[in-house]
Amino acid sequence: FKITFLILAFKDGSQKDLLNFSGTIPVKYGNSYNIPIQLWILDSHPFAPPICFLKPTVNMGISVGKHVDAHGRIYLPYLQNWSHPKSTIIGLIKEMIAKFEEELPLYSLSSSDAARRSELLSYIAKITEGETDMKSKSKIGGGKNEGCVNKITVVGGGDLGTACVLAIAAKGAADKVVLLDLSEGATKGGTMDLEIFALPNVEISRDFSASADSKVVVLTVNYLGNAQTYLDVIQSNVDLFRGIIPAISHYSQNTVLLVASHPVELMTYVSWKLSALPKSRVIGVGANLDTERFQYILTNLLKAQVLAKDAWIVGEQGEDKVPSWTSCNSVANQTEAMGDCNSREKVANRAMEIMKGRGQRSWSVGLSVADLIDSIIKDKRKVHSVSTLAKGCCNINSEVFLSLPCILGTNGVIEMVKLEEDPLVQEKLQSSAGSIHDLQQQLKL
């Protein structure tokens, strides 16, 4: 490695010392390649991670992917989780080699212009100005969001994305809502009317940089092609997310990802893997809507108020969802109120029957999303049934996401609320976990 010492000057006259390591790392990807990289060591090192770039030669191009952006900047879990003294440059390079052996970051070009050092220093200045580590707020985006305290981004301009924007705006859960419409053409995503009747504090954009510094990013996009099988549809969604999640996590490194795309359990898992965010900050909408309906029916139609506050719908969305409980309330004292229903199982079955056929329309899911965002943004510490990493719960040993009651706050899931030990519920959850895990094993991330 070649070592260079540089002084970076800012417009306000301040300076920042940088130490540059330039060299190559050996990567085996079929053949052996020497991948050129450069590490920029800040004056706050070793408490802050280095800023890492590829340094392609004139005949190399950058393969934008999970760990590399179009500028050649490198993103790794090791950098995001940097912690002195545990984290070291040697450990970083080892992970870099391992990740590049999974996905080669460079390809050959017939010709190319070499990037000038002044341009690179200018880009680094934007990154480092006002920052000391990877966990501080991103400055990318030209300061568009100054003074914006609670910003929400909704990805996807279809019916569900539009419904989420309207519900969030109506609930007053955010200071600003950005609708990121990635569809081809200005009107294909259904956002034209929102542009015509411009809503206060709602911005429509097709540029990922508009999402910078979002407190919550809601994912509503789904593949709309003609895939032949269910697995093909899911894989197409995965391919779609591969072009979205790295960019989102790049511009909002401290965000909470809220997944509403289908199938929600699988796409929440995919979002977690592609983003390298902590499991607590990647959640799916799960059974929040079903749970709210379930509790409403118990309280208002079946007059089982005592049961309702501890009643949850858990598991996976669709026919395999199951009612469960988080306490041992008895219905013995509610005989009169519930007529011929003398057990909570009968009451639950009645409530589930009432719920049948209601479906989940875009506007109702949008209301559920706004409800979850309100709890996160306002740090309400309210319990919701959301898709979260279920490993360790109910003897589930695989990395799968299922809907379980969780306390939500600013950083996503604060704590999972323990369910009653019901063998039937546990069996159902384990069965769902098994089928979901089998599908995950067939996906190409």
N, C-alpha and C positions, 0 to 999 in steps of 0.2 A: 504493500500500500504506500502511496505517496502522501505525505502530510504537508498541508499548507495552512498558514495562519492568515486570517483576513479580518478586517474591521468593516462592519456594515454600518453605513451612515443613513439616518432617516431625515426626512424633510424638516423636522423640528429641531435638528441639531444634535439629537441624541445618537449614541453609538452602541453597537452590540458586537462583542468579540465572538468570532466563529473559528472553529478549527475544522478543516476539511480533510477527510481521509478518502482518497480515490484509489481504486484498484479493482481486482476481479475476484469472483468467488466461483469455485468449481461446482457445476451442476450436471447431473446425469439425467438426460431425457432421451432415451434411446442411445444417442451418442453422448460424448462428454463435451460440455461447453464452458467457456470462461465468461461469466456474465459480468460486465463492467458496472460497478456501482460507486456511489459516493455518499458518505455519511457526513452530515453537518452537525458538529458538536457545539451546543449552545453554552454560554457562560454559566448557565444554571445546572450544567451537568456536574455530578451524576444523578441529581435529583430529578432532572427532566430527561426524557429520551432524546436521542439524536433525530434529526430530520433526514430521511433516507430517500435517495433517488437512484434510478437507473441512469447510466451514462452511456447511451448508445453511440456507437461510432457512426460515421457518415453513411455506412451501408446497412444500418440496422433500423428497424421500426419497432415501436412499442405496442405490445398486445395488451390493450386495456382489459382488465378483468377484476377478479375479486380482490386482489392485493396490489394492483397498480392502476393509476389513473392516466389520463391522456398526457399529463405533464411528465410522467415517469415517476411521480412520487409513490413511494412504497408504503402500504398500510398492512400491518400485521397485528395479530392479537398480542404478541410480545410487546409491541410499542404501546398499545392501548392500556395494557396492564402493567406498565413499567413501574417498578417499585425498588428504590434503593434500600439496602445493598444487594437484594436478591437478583436484580436485573443487571446484566453486564453486556458489553459490546460483543464478546465472544458468544454468549447465549443468543443474542440477536442474530448474528451471522449464521449460527447453526439453524435457527428457525427459518431464516431467509432461504437457505439452501434447500431445506426440506419442502417449503411451500413452492419454490420455483421448480422443484423436481415433479410436483404435481401439475403445475401449469406454467409452461415456459413463458417468460415475460417479454421476450424479444423475438423478432423474425427478420429474415434477410430482405434488404431492399436493393433494387438495382442502382438507385442513386438517391441522395438525400442531402439536405443542408445541415451542417453541424450547428447545434444551438450555441449561441454566443454566451459567454460567462456573464455578461452584464444583464442579459435577459433572465438568466437563472437567478442571479442575485436579487433582481427586482421581484421575482416571484417569491423567493424566500423571505424577503422583507415584508411582504404582505402576510405571510404565515406567522412570522416571529414577532411582528410589532404588537406589543401589548400582551404577548403570550409567554408563558414560561414552561408549559407542559401540554401534553396531548389532551388533558382533561379540561383545559380552559376553553372558553367559548370561541368558536370559529369566527374569524374576521372576514372570511371569504364572502364576497357578495357586495363589496363596495360600500358597506355601511348603510345599506338600504333599510336595515331593521333597527336602527338606533331608536331607543325609547319604546320599542315594542317588547313588552314584558312577557306576555303569554301568546305565543304564535303557534298555530296549528296548521299543518299541511295535510291535505287530502290528495292522495295519488290516484288518479283515474277520473275521467270526465263523463262516465256513463251515468245511468240513472241512480245507482247506489252512491257514487261519488257526489253527485249533485244533491241527493237527499241528505247526505252527511253534512255538507256545507250549510244547507238551509237549517238543519236541526241544530248544529253547533252555533250558528249565528243567532237563531231564535232563543237558545238557552243562555246566550251571553257568556259562554264558557271561555272565550278567547278575546284577546285584544285585536288579533288579526288572523284571518283564515286565508290560506293560499290553496287554490285548486290547481293542481299540477296535471294538466291534460296532455297526455303523451300520444293521443290518437293522431292519425294522419288526417290533415285537413282541419280547417278552423271550426267546422260544425259537426264533424263526425262523432265527437265525444259528447254531444248534447249540451255544450256550454254556451252556445250562442245567446240564448235568452238571458243567462246570467250576465253576459257582457253587455247586452242591450239595456237591461234594467239594473245597472250597476248598484250593488248593495254596499252599504258602508262597511269598511274594514274587510272587504273580500277582494282578493286579487286573483286573477286567472293568468296562468303562465304556462309556458312549454319549456322552460329552462330550469334545470335542477337547482341552479344557484338561488332561485327564488325561495327555496325551502330552507335556506341556511338559518341555523339557530332555532329550529322548531322544537318546542317542548314535547309535542306529540306528533308523530307522522302516521296517518291512517292509510292503509293499503286496501284499495277496493278493486284493483284491476284483475281481470280474468281473461284467459285466452278465448277468443271467439271464432277460431278456425274450424276446420272439418276433420279433426283427429278421429281415428277409427275406434279406439278403445278408451276405456276409462283411464288406464295407465298413460296412454298417449296424451290425453287431455291434461293430466297432472304434470307430465313431463314438459308439455308446452308451457304451462304456467311457471314451472321451475325455470325454463329458459327465459321467459319474460322477466322473472324476478332477478335473474343474474345480471340483467342490464339496468336494474333499478336500485336494488338494495345497496350495492357498494357506493353508488353515487349519493344516495340518501344519507348513509352513515358517514360518508366523507364530509358532507356539508353540515350535518347535525350530530356531532359525536356524543352528545349527552342526551339524545332524544329517547323517548319511549316509543317503540314500534307497536302499533295497534293494528292487527291483521283482521280484515273483514272479507278477504278473498276466499274463494272455495277451492278445495275442501279446507276449511279453516284450520283443522288440526295439523294437516300436512304442510300447509303454506306457512303456518306459524313456525313449525320446525325448520323449514327451508329458510325463512327470514332470519331465524336465530343463527343458523350455520353460515349464511352468507354475510351477515352483518358483523359477526364477532363481538356483538354486544353481550353484556351479562344476561343470564336467563331471566332475571327479574325485570328487565327492560324490554322484553319481547313477549307480548301477550296477544291472544286471539280473542275476538268478541265472544267466542264460545257459546255458552248457554245463558248468557245474561238476559237476553230477551225472553227466552222460555221461562227462566226463573222468575222474572218480574211478573209475567202472566200467571204463572203457577201460584205465586204468593197472593196476587190480586184475587184470583178465583177462590182460594182458600178463605181469604178474609171477607170478601164482599158477597160472594155467591153461596159459599158453604158455611159461612159464619164460624170459621175455625181460626180465629185470630191468634190464639196461643200457638197453634201449630205453624202458622204462616211464617213467623219470624225466624224459625229454624229450619225451614223447608227449602230445598235446593234441587235444581235439575243439574245433573252432572254427567260426565262421560263425553261422548262425541255428538255433534249435531246430527239431526235426522232421526230415523226410527230407533237407533240404538241408545238414545238418551234415557236416563233413568232418574226417578225421584230419590232423594236421600235426605238425611237429617243431620244436624250438628249438635243436637242435645237430646236428652231422654224425656221429653215432655209426654205426658199421658193424656189421653182423651177421655179418661173416665169421668172427669168433671164437666164434660161438654155434651152429655147424653141428650139433653133437651135441645140444645142448639143444633145438633147434627142429626136429629131424628133417628132413623134406623141405622146410621153408620156408627158402629161401636168400636172401630179400630182406625188408626191413622192410615193403614194400608188401603182400606176401603175408601177413605176420604181422598187419598192420593190418586187412586184409580179413577174416581169420579172427576177429579180435577183434570187428569190427563185426557179423559174422554172429551171433556168440554173444550180442551185446547186443540183437539184434532181438527184438521182442516183449515186452521187459521193461517198457516203458512208464514213465511217471513218476507213480506213485501219490502221494497227498497226504502220506503218512508219509515216503516217500523224499525228496520235495522238501523237507519239513520238516527232515529230517536234513541235507540240503545247505545249507539256509538257516542252520541252527545252526552248521555248519562255517564258513561265510563270516563270520558274526557273531563267532565265536570269533577268527578271524584279525584282524578289524577292531578289536574291543574290546581285545584283548591286544597289538595292534600287532606281530603276528608277522612281518610282511614276507614272508609266504608267497605263492607264485604260485598263482593260480586262473584258470580260464577263465571270465570273466564278461563280460556285455554292457557295452561301453564305447564311447565315441564313436570311431568308426573312421576319421574323416576324416584323410587324410594317410598312412594305412597301405595298402599294396598298391595304390597309385595310385587310392585311393578319394577323390573330391573332394566328395562330398555329406555332409551332416550326418546320418549314420545310426549306429545302435548295432548292433554285432555282437559275438559272443563271441570274445575274444582273451585270451591269457595275460597276466595283470597281477599286479604285486606289490601286495598289499593291506596297509593299515595304518590307523591311527586316523582319518585324513582320507579314507579311501576308496582310490582308485587312486593309488599313488605313482609307478608307472612301468609302461609297457607293455613286455613282453618281446618281442624281435624274433623273428619266425618265419623259418625257412629260406626261401630264394627258390625256391619250387616253383611252376612255371607253372600246373599244374593247380589247386593250392590257391588261387592268386591269381585265376584265372579264376572259380572257384566263389565266392569272396568278393565279387568285383566284380559277379557276376550277382545274388547275394543283395542287395548294396547297392542295385543298380538297381531291383529289384522292391520293396524296402522303401521306397525314396525315392519311387517312383511312388505307392504307397499313402499316404505321408505328405502328398504334395501334394494329395490329395483330402480330407484331414481338415480339419474346421473347429475350430481351437483357440480 
